[in-house]
Amino acid sequence: MNREFIPVRGPESPTFSWARWRRLARAQWAEQRPQYLAHLLVCGMLYIALLLFLLGVSGFSAFQTPVQVSLYLGGLFLTGFVFAGRYFGAMAQRESALLAMMRPASVFEKWLLCAVVVAMAYPLAYSLLFLAISWPVQQVVIAVRSALEPQTFKPEDYALFVPLAKMAVRQAMPVPQQAGFLVAFWALQAFAVAGSLYYARASLLKTLALGFALFVLTALVCSVAGVRAEVLLAWWSSRGAVPRDAGVHAINALLWIGLPALLWLQAYVHLKEKELL
């Protein structure tokens, strides 16, 4: 007598299910893809316009590697803050918020998808966009400058900045410092997400104002307390300006691990509160 055994799938976890999370990711991509692509398109247009202005004013000289680093980090922090602050933009309106909250996914799954898209996918997409625009510009700048100053021109000064890649150029930012800026970027994004969920109206402006006020207050407290910048940046400094004893490691752990984790936890708490309303 043949018996067919039908595998019985156990109940899905109410906190996290891989299949359910993938369905949520596909739905999010299908709905938000035009906005994501439009955001990157605007970023690319703004970057091109800024490059045209800088190169026109400087006679094609303002594209050295340090300038590229500044353009990359400045654009990443600014556009990343806007992107993160608009991720839960549907929560600002009651009708769209109800649709977003009724999706068959847990709060943790929605928070995790936000973290993946905002903290991982966006920096990668932005970096690829930056390189796609910067590489041809670099070739044009090298050709023009070598023609204008064939005797004094140094091509190594215009080496293409590749994020998180080790470069032999002196002016390039070391990889440990780039990693520190990336951690700070994650903290800023978490702050933007939490602010967008906490404030019902004008969340970006209110979050930006609050962040600026906290930054000024923190700078004043550190100045009064005599905290040196070398201590706060000890983990990302390759020179070893200060001895890395237990106290320095504790301060850096609170700043570079505890603060970003706390901000992302705060975003999760605000998202959970939205679900319960």
QUIMOMO-V994671 format. One record per residue. N is the residue number from 1. PHI is phi in radians with two decimals (none if undefined). PSI is psi in radians with two decimals (999 if undefined). Layout:
n:N phi:PHI psi:PSI
n:N phi:PHI psi:PSI
This chain:
n:1 phi:none psi:2.03
n:2 phi:-1.44 psi:2.30
n:3 phi:-2.10 psi:2.26
n:4 phi:-1.71 psi:2.20
n:5 phi:-1.68 psi:2.08
n:6 phi:-1.72 psi:2.05
n:7 phi:-1.08 psi:2.34
n:8 phi:-1.77 psi:2.13
n:9 phi:-1.47 psi:2.26
n:10 phi:-1.19 psi:2.86
n:11 phi:-1.13 psi:2.49
n:12 phi:-1.25 psi:2.56
n:13 phi:-1.17 psi:2.38
n:14 phi:-1.21 psi:-0.28
n:15 phi:-1.58 psi:-0.86
n:16 phi:-2.60 psi:2.31
n:17 phi:-2.36 psi:2.20
n:18 phi:-1.06 psi:-0.77
n:19 phi:-1.13 psi:-0.74
n:20 phi:-1.17 psi:-0.66
n:21 phi:-1.17 psi:-0.67
n:22 phi:-1.15 psi:-0.68
n:23 phi:-1.10 psi:-0.69
n:24 phi:-1.13 psi:-0.72
n:25 phi:-1.13 psi:-0.73
n:26 phi:-1.14 psi:-0.72
n:27 phi:-1.15 psi:-0.72
n:28 phi:-1.11 psi:-0.75
n:29 phi:-1.16 psi:-0.72
n:30 phi:-1.12 psi:-0.65
n:31 phi:-1.44 psi:-0.70
n:32 phi:-1.74 psi:-0.03
n:33 phi:-0.98 psi:-0.80
n:34 phi:-1.03 psi:-0.69
n:35 phi:-1.20 psi:-0.69
n:36 phi:-1.08 psi:-0.83
n:37 phi:-1.14 psi:-0.66
n:38 phi:-1.13 psi:-0.67
n:39 phi:-1.08 psi:-0.79
n:40 phi:-1.17 psi:-0.62
n:41 phi:-1.12 psi:-0.76
n:42 phi:-1.11 psi:-0.74
n:43 phi:-1.04 psi:-0.77
n:44 phi:-1.12 psi:-0.71
n:45 phi:-1.15 psi:-0.71
n:46 phi:-1.14 psi:-0.68
n:47 phi:-1.16 psi:-0.72
n:48 phi:-1.12 psi:-0.75
n:49 phi:-1.09 psi:-0.71
n:50 phi:-1.14 psi:-0.70
n:51 phi:-1.14 psi:-0.73
n:52 phi:-1.07 psi:-0.69
n:53 phi:-1.16 psi:-0.84
n:54 phi:-1.12 psi:-0.76
n:55 phi:-1.21 psi:-0.63
n:56 phi:-1.18 psi:-0.71
n:57 phi:-1.25 psi:-0.66
n:58 phi:-1.64 psi:0.00
n:59 phi:1.21 psi:0.73
n:60 phi:1.11 psi:0.46
n:61 phi:-1.84 psi:-0.30
n:62 phi:-1.53 psi:1.03
n:63 phi:-2.51 psi:0.51
n:64 phi:-1.14 psi:2.88
n:65 phi:-0.99 psi:-0.77
n:66 phi:-1.06 psi:-0.60
n:67 phi:-1.16 psi:-0.70
n:68 phi:-1.07 psi:-0.71
n:69 phi:-1.08 psi:-0.78
n:70 phi:-1.12 psi:-0.73
n:71 phi:-1.13 psi:-0.71
n:72 phi:-1.14 psi:-0.90
n:73 phi:-1.18 psi:-0.74
n:74 phi:-1.06 psi:-0.79
n:75 phi:-1.17 psi:-0.67
n:76 phi:-1.10 psi:-0.82
n:77 phi:-1.18 psi:-0.74
n:78 phi:-1.21 psi:-0.93
n:79 phi:-1.23 psi:-0.56
n:80 phi:-1.16 psi:-0.64
n:81 phi:-1.12 psi:-0.76
n:82 phi:-1.15 psi:-0.77
n:83 phi:-1.08 psi:-0.79
n:84 phi:-1.14 psi:-0.69
n:85 phi:-1.20 psi:-0.36
n:86 phi:-1.77 psi:0.00
n:87 phi:-1.06 psi:-0.80
n:88 phi:-1.72 psi:0.68
n:89 phi:-1.08 psi:-0.45
n:90 phi:-1.14 psi:-0.37
n:91 phi:-1.27 psi:-0.23
n:92 phi:-1.29 psi:-0.43
n:93 phi:-1.96 psi:2.46
n:94 phi:-1.11 psi:-0.75
n:95 phi:-1.14 psi:-0.88
n:96 phi:-1.19 psi:-0.53
n:97 phi:-1.15 psi:-0.69
n:98 phi:-1.11 psi:-0.71
n:99 phi:-1.13 psi:-0.71
n:100 phi:-1.17 psi:-0.67
n:101 phi:-1.33 psi:-0.38
n:102 phi:-1.47 psi:-0.03
n:103 phi:-1.11 psi:2.44
n:104 phi:-1.26 psi:1.29
n:105 phi:-2.69 psi:2.64
n:106 phi:-1.37 psi:2.90
n:107 phi:-1.08 psi:-0.70
n:108 phi:-1.11 psi:-0.69
n:109 phi:-1.15 psi:-0.69
n:110 phi:-1.17 psi:-0.69
n:111 phi:-1.16 psi:-0.72
n:112 phi:-1.14 psi:-0.72
n:113 phi:-1.10 psi:-0.69
n:114 phi:-1.06 psi:-0.79
n:115 phi:-1.10 psi:-0.71
n:116 phi:-1.16 psi:-0.82
n:117 phi:-1.19 psi:-0.81
n:118 phi:-1.33 psi:-0.77
n:119 phi:-1.62 psi:-0.32
n:120 phi:-2.05 psi:-0.95
n:121 phi:-1.20 psi:-0.72
n:122 phi:-1.17 psi:-0.83
n:123 phi:-1.01 psi:-0.63
n:124 phi:-1.16 psi:-0.81
n:125 phi:-1.11 psi:-0.72
n:126 phi:-1.12 psi:-0.72
n:127 phi:-1.11 psi:-0.74
n:128 phi:-1.12 psi:-0.69
n:129 phi:-1.12 psi:-0.74
n:130 phi:-1.06 psi:-0.78
n:131 phi:-1.21 psi:-0.66
n:132 phi:-1.11 psi:-0.54
n:133 phi:-1.55 psi:-0.69
n:134 phi:-1.26 psi:-0.61
n:135 phi:-1.10 psi:-0.90
n:136 phi:-1.13 psi:-0.59
n:137 phi:-1.10 psi:-0.71
n:138 phi:-1.06 psi:-0.72
n:139 phi:-1.12 psi:-0.71
n:140 phi:-1.15 psi:-0.76
n:141 phi:-1.10 psi:-0.76
n:142 phi:-1.10 psi:-0.73
n:143 phi:-1.14 psi:-0.75
n:144 phi:-1.21 psi:-0.82
n:145 phi:-1.17 psi:-0.64
n:146 phi:-1.17 psi:-0.51
n:147 phi:-1.35 psi:-0.61
n:148 phi:-1.38 psi:-0.66
n:149 phi:-2.28 psi:1.23
n:150 phi:-1.14 psi:-0.41
n:151 phi:-1.54 psi:-0.66
n:152 phi:-1.82 psi:-0.12
n:153 phi:-1.23 psi:2.35
n:154 phi:-2.08 psi:1.87
n:155 phi:-1.07 psi:-0.50
n:156 phi:-1.15 psi:-0.39
n:157 phi:-1.21 psi:-0.30
n:158 phi:-1.97 psi:0.48
n:159 phi:-1.06 psi:2.46
n:160 phi:-1.22 psi:2.24
n:161 phi:-1.42 psi:2.11
n:162 phi:-1.97 psi:2.05
n:163 phi:-1.00 psi:2.39
n:164 phi:1.07 psi:0.38
n:165 phi:-1.95 psi:2.36
n:166 phi:-1.26 psi:2.24
n:167 phi:-2.14 psi:2.57
n:168 phi:-1.48 psi:-0.11
n:169 phi:-1.27 psi:2.36
n:170 phi:-1.11 psi:-0.69
n:171 phi:-1.29 psi:-0.24
n:172 phi:-1.23 psi:2.54
n:173 phi:-1.28 psi:2.29
n:174 phi:-1.06 psi:2.68
n:175 phi:-1.06 psi:-0.71
n:176 phi:-1.02 psi:-0.69
n:177 phi:-1.19 psi:-0.64
n:178 phi:-1.09 psi:-0.69
n:179 phi:-1.11 psi:-0.67
n:180 phi:-1.09 psi:-0.75
n:181 phi:-1.13 psi:-0.59
n:182 phi:-1.17 psi:-0.71
n:183 phi:-1.11 psi:-0.73
n:184 phi:-1.09 psi:-0.62
n:185 phi:-1.13 psi:-0.73
n:186 phi:-1.08 psi:-0.71
n:187 phi:-1.13 psi:-0.73
n:188 phi:-1.10 psi:-0.70
n:189 phi:-1.13 psi:-0.75
n:190 phi:-1.07 psi:-0.68
n:191 phi:-1.11 psi:-0.71
n:192 phi:-1.15 psi:-0.73
n:193 phi:-1.13 psi:-0.81
n:194 phi:-1.09 psi:-0.71
n:195 phi:-1.15 psi:-0.66
n:196 phi:-1.16 psi:-0.50
n:197 phi:-1.49 psi:-0.46
n:198 phi:-1.43 psi:-0.78
n:199 phi:-1.55 psi:2.35
n:200 phi:-1.42 psi:-0.64
n:201 phi:-2.25 psi:2.57
n:202 phi:0.85 psi:0.81
n:203 phi:-1.12 psi:-0.68
n:204 phi:-1.12 psi:-0.80
n:205 phi:-1.15 psi:-0.77
n:206 phi:-1.15 psi:-0.71
n:207 phi:-1.14 psi:-0.72
n:208 phi:-1.11 psi:-0.75
n:209 phi:-1.12 psi:-0.73
n:210 phi:-1.13 psi:-0.74
n:211 phi:-1.10 psi:-0.70
n:212 phi:-1.13 psi:-0.74
n:213 phi:-1.11 psi:-0.74
n:214 phi:-1.15 psi:-0.65
n:215 phi:-1.11 psi:-0.81
n:216 phi:-1.10 psi:-0.75
n:217 phi:-1.12 psi:-0.74
n:218 phi:-1.13 psi:-0.73
n:219 phi:-1.10 psi:-0.68
n:220 phi:-1.17 psi:-0.75
n:221 phi:-1.10 psi:-0.76
n:222 phi:-1.13 psi:-0.64
n:223 phi:-1.18 psi:-0.76
n:224 phi:-1.16 psi:-0.69
n:225 phi:-1.34 psi:-0.18
n:226 phi:1.35 psi:0.47
n:227 phi:-1.34 psi:2.19
n:228 phi:-1.48 psi:2.53
n:229 phi:-1.10 psi:-0.54
n:230 phi:-1.11 psi:-0.56
n:231 phi:-1.23 psi:-0.77
n:232 phi:-1.19 psi:-0.45
n:233 phi:-1.89 psi:0.37
n:234 phi:-1.08 psi:-0.64
n:235 phi:-1.15 psi:-0.49
n:236 phi:-1.84 psi:0.05
n:237 phi:-1.60 psi:2.24
n:238 phi:-1.55 psi:-0.12
n:239 phi:-1.59 psi:-0.33
n:240 phi:1.18 psi:0.88
n:241 phi:-1.15 psi:-0.48
n:242 phi:-2.23 psi:2.60
n:243 phi:-1.17 psi:2.30
n:244 phi:-1.57 psi:1.34
n:245 phi:-1.54 psi:-3.02
n:246 phi:-1.10 psi:-0.67
n:247 phi:-1.14 psi:-0.72
n:248 phi:-1.14 psi:-0.73
n:249 phi:-1.14 psi:-0.64
n:250 phi:-1.15 psi:-0.76
n:251 phi:-1.11 psi:-0.78
n:252 phi:-1.18 psi:-0.59
n:253 phi:-1.15 psi:-0.73
n:254 phi:-1.14 psi:-0.69
n:255 phi:-1.33 psi:-0.77
n:256 phi:-1.74 psi:-0.22
n:257 phi:-2.05 psi:-0.87
n:258 phi:-1.15 psi:-0.78
n:259 phi:-1.14 psi:-0.88
n:260 phi:-1.05 psi:-0.70
n:261 phi:-1.11 psi:-0.70
n:262 phi:-1.13 psi:-0.70
n:263 phi:-1.17 psi:-0.72
n:264 phi:-1.19 psi:-0.60
n:265 phi:-1.13 psi:-0.69
n:266 phi:-1.10 psi:-0.68
n:267 phi:-1.09 psi:-0.70
n:268 phi:-1.12 psi:-0.73
n:269 phi:-1.11 psi:-0.76
n:270 phi:-1.15 psi:-0.66
n:271 phi:-1.14 psi:-0.70
n:272 phi:-1.13 psi:-0.66
n:273 phi:-1.13 psi:-0.64
n:274 phi:-1.11 psi:-0.66
n:275 phi:-1.18 psi:-0.53
n:276 phi:-1.48 psi:-0.28
n:277 phi:-1.23 psi:999
